[in-house]
């Protein structure tokens, strides 16, 4: 006989939802933020700012 695994329903707290949201924004916006920072540093190095 095969045993079936019982699935426990995991309840998420509000902190979990905040952490998931922050992680989503990090993965989406991090490349854009890094691109802006690099462009700013290049502008500083070349004397545009």
DSSP file (Angstrom, degrees, kcal/mol; ACC not computed):
  #  RESIDUE AA STRUCTURE BP1 BP2  ACC     N-H-->O    O-->H-N    N-H-->O    O-->H-N    TCO  KAPPA ALPHA  PHI   PSI    X-CA   Y-CA   Z-CA
    1    1 A X              0   0    0      0, 0.0     2,-0.4     0, 0.0     0, 0.0   0.000 360.0 360.0 360.0 141.3    0.0    0.0    0.0
    2    2 A X        -     0   0    0      1,-0.0     2,-0.5     0, 0.0     0, 0.0  -0.711 360.0-134.6 -91.3 139.0    1.2    3.5   -0.8
    3    3 A X        -     0   0    0     -2,-0.4     2,-0.5     0, 0.0    -1,-0.0  -0.779  15.5-141.9 -91.6 134.1    1.2    6.1    1.9
    4    4 A X        -     0   0    0     -2,-0.5     2,-0.4     1,-0.0     0, 0.0  -0.787  17.1-123.9 -94.4 135.7   -0.2    9.4    0.9
    5    5 A X        -     0   0    0     -2,-0.5     2,-0.5     1,-0.0    -1,-0.0  -0.616  20.8-132.2 -78.5 133.6    1.5   12.5    2.2
    6    6 A X        -     0   0    0     -2,-0.4     2,-0.5     1,-0.0    -1,-0.0  -0.735  18.3-139.2 -84.9 130.2   -0.7   14.8    4.1
    7    7 A X        -     0   0    0     -2,-0.5     2,-0.4     2,-0.0    -1,-0.0  -0.782   9.8-147.7 -93.0 127.5   -0.3   18.4    3.0
    8    8 A X        -     0   0    0     -2,-0.5     2,-0.6     1,-0.0    -2,-0.0  -0.778  15.9-127.5 -91.3 136.5   -0.3   20.9    5.7
    9    9 A X        -     0   0    0     -2,-0.4     2,-0.5     1,-0.0    -1,-0.0  -0.741  23.0-144.2 -83.7 122.1   -1.7   24.3    4.9
   10   10 A X        -     0   0    0     -2,-0.6     2,-0.5     1,-0.0    -1,-0.0  -0.759   7.1-144.4 -91.4 125.7    0.8   26.9    5.8
   11   11 A X        -     0   0    0     -2,-0.5     2,-0.4     1,-0.0    -2,-0.0  -0.773  12.9-144.6 -90.3 128.7   -0.7   30.1    7.1
   12   12 A X        -     0   0    0     -2,-0.5     2,-0.1     3,-0.0    -2,-0.0  -0.765   7.6-145.4 -96.6 138.5    1.2   33.3    6.1
   13   13 A X    >>  -     0   0    0     -2,-0.4     4,-1.4     1,-0.1     3,-0.5  -0.430  33.1-100.8 -90.7 170.9    1.5   36.2    8.4
   14   14 A X  H 3> S+     0   0    0      1,-0.2     4,-2.0     2,-0.2     5,-0.1   0.827 122.9  60.0 -63.9 -30.4    1.5   39.9    7.3
   15   15 A X  H 3> S+     0   0    0      1,-0.2     4,-2.3     2,-0.2    -1,-0.2   0.861 101.6  53.6 -65.1 -35.0    5.3   39.9    7.7
   16   16 A X  H <> S+     0   0    0     -3,-0.5     4,-2.3     2,-0.2    -1,-0.2   0.903 108.0  49.2 -65.2 -41.4    5.6   37.1    5.1
   17   17 A X  H  X S+     0   0    0     -4,-1.4     4,-2.2     2,-0.2    -2,-0.2   0.879 110.6  50.7 -66.2 -37.4    3.6   39.1    2.6
   18   18 A X  H  X S+     0   0    0     -4,-2.0     4,-2.4     2,-0.2    -2,-0.2   0.914 110.9  49.0 -64.8 -42.7    5.8   42.1    3.2
   19   19 A X  H  X S+     0   0    0     -4,-2.3     4,-2.3     2,-0.2    -2,-0.2   0.893 111.0  49.5 -64.7 -40.4    8.9   40.0    2.7
   20   20 A X  H  X S+     0   0    0     -4,-2.3     4,-2.1     2,-0.2    -1,-0.2   0.908 111.6  49.5 -64.3 -42.0    7.5   38.5   -0.6
   21   21 A X  H  X S+     0   0    0     -4,-2.2     4,-2.3     2,-0.2    -2,-0.2   0.914 111.2  48.5 -64.2 -43.6    6.7   42.0   -1.9
   22   22 A X  H  X S+     0   0    0     -4,-2.4     4,-2.3     1,-0.2    -1,-0.2   0.910 111.0  50.9 -63.0 -42.1   10.2   43.3   -1.1
   23   23 A X  H  X S+     0   0    0     -4,-2.3     4,-2.0     2,-0.2    -1,-0.2   0.883 109.1  51.3 -63.6 -38.0   11.7   40.3   -2.8
   24   24 A X  H  X S+     0   0    0     -4,-2.1     4,-1.8     1,-0.2    -2,-0.2   0.933 111.2  47.1 -63.8 -45.2    9.6   40.9   -5.9
   25   25 A X  H  X S+     0   0    0     -4,-2.3     4,-3.0     1,-0.2     5,-0.4   0.861 109.7  54.7 -65.8 -35.0   10.6   44.5   -6.1
   26   26 A X  H  X S+     0   0    0     -4,-2.3     4,-1.7     1,-0.2     5,-0.2   0.927 110.6  44.5 -63.1 -44.1   14.3   43.6   -5.6
   27   27 A X  H  < S+     0   0    0     -4,-2.0     4,-0.3     1,-0.2    -1,-0.2   0.826 121.0  39.8 -72.5 -29.2   14.3   41.2   -8.5
   28   28 A X  H  < S+     0   0    0     -4,-1.8     4,-0.4    -5,-0.2    -2,-0.2   0.918 126.6  28.9 -84.1 -46.3   12.4   43.6  -10.8
   29   29 A X  H  X S+     0   0    0     -4,-3.0     4,-2.5    -5,-0.2     5,-0.2   0.605  96.9  84.6 -96.3 -13.1   13.9   47.0   -9.9
   30   30 A X  H  X S+     0   0    0     -4,-1.7     4,-2.6    -5,-0.4     5,-0.2   0.912  91.1  49.3 -60.6 -44.8   17.5   46.0   -8.9
   31   31 A X  H  > S+     0   0    0     -4,-0.3     4,-2.1    -5,-0.2    -1,-0.2   0.904 113.1  48.2 -61.2 -38.4   18.9   45.9  -12.5
   32   32 A X  H  > S+     0   0    0     -4,-0.4     4,-2.3     2,-0.2    -2,-0.2   0.916 112.1  48.6 -66.5 -41.7   17.4   49.3  -13.2
   33   33 A X  H  X S+     0   0    0     -4,-2.5     4,-2.3     1,-0.2    -2,-0.2   0.916 112.1  48.7 -64.4 -43.2   18.7   50.8  -10.0
   34   34 A X  H  X S+     0   0    0     -4,-2.6     4,-2.5    -5,-0.2    -1,-0.2   0.893 110.0  52.6 -63.4 -39.2   22.2   49.4  -10.7
   35   35 A X  H  X S+     0   0    0     -4,-2.1     4,-2.4    -5,-0.2    -2,-0.2   0.914 110.4  47.4 -62.3 -44.1   22.1   50.8  -14.2
   36   36 A X  H  X S+     0   0    0     -4,-2.3     4,-2.3     2,-0.2    -2,-0.2   0.909 112.3  49.5 -65.0 -42.3   21.2   54.3  -12.9
   37   37 A X  H  X S+     0   0    0     -4,-2.3     4,-2.4     2,-0.2    -2,-0.2   0.912 111.6  48.8 -63.7 -42.8   24.0   54.1  -10.3
   38   38 A X  H  X S+     0   0    0     -4,-2.5     4,-2.3     2,-0.2    -2,-0.2   0.921 111.6  49.1 -65.0 -43.3   26.5   53.1  -12.9
   39   39 A X  H  X S+     0   0    0     -4,-2.4     4,-2.4     1,-0.2    -1,-0.2   0.897 111.1  50.8 -61.6 -39.6   25.5   55.8  -15.3
   40   40 A X  H  X S+     0   0    0     -4,-2.3     4,-2.2     2,-0.2    -2,-0.2   0.911 110.6  48.5 -63.9 -42.9   25.7   58.4  -12.4
   41   41 A X  H  X S+     0   0    0     -4,-2.4     4,-2.3     2,-0.2    -2,-0.2   0.882 111.3  49.9 -66.2 -37.6   29.2   57.2  -11.5
   42   42 A X  H  X S+     0   0    0     -4,-2.3     4,-2.2     2,-0.2    -2,-0.2   0.910 110.2  50.8 -65.8 -42.0   30.3   57.4  -15.2
   43   43 A X  H  X>S+     0   0    0     -4,-2.4     5,-2.3     1,-0.2     6,-0.9   0.887 111.2  48.7 -62.6 -38.7   28.9   60.9  -15.4
   44   44 A X  H ><5S+     0   0    0     -4,-2.2     3,-0.6     3,-0.2    -2,-0.2   0.917 111.1  49.8 -65.2 -43.0   30.8   61.9  -12.3
   45   45 A X  H 3<5S+     0   0    0     -4,-2.3    -2,-0.2     1,-0.2    -1,-0.2   0.852 113.3  45.5 -66.1 -35.0   34.0   60.3  -13.6
   46   46 A X  H 3<5S-     0   0    0     -4,-2.2    -1,-0.2    -5,-0.1    -2,-0.2   0.532 114.6-115.4 -88.0  -6.2   33.7   62.2  -16.9
   47   47 A X  T <<5S+     0   0    0     -4,-0.7    -3,-0.2    -3,-0.6    -4,-0.1   0.713  75.5 129.3  84.5  20.7   32.9   65.5  -15.3
   48   48 A X      <       0   0    0     -5,-2.3    -4,-0.2     1,-0.2    -5,-0.1   0.732 360.0 360.0 -77.4 -22.0   29.3   65.9  -16.6
   49   49 A X              0   0    0     -6,-0.9    -1,-0.2    -9,-0.1    -5,-0.1   0.380 360.0 360.0-114.1 360.0   28.0   66.5  -13.1
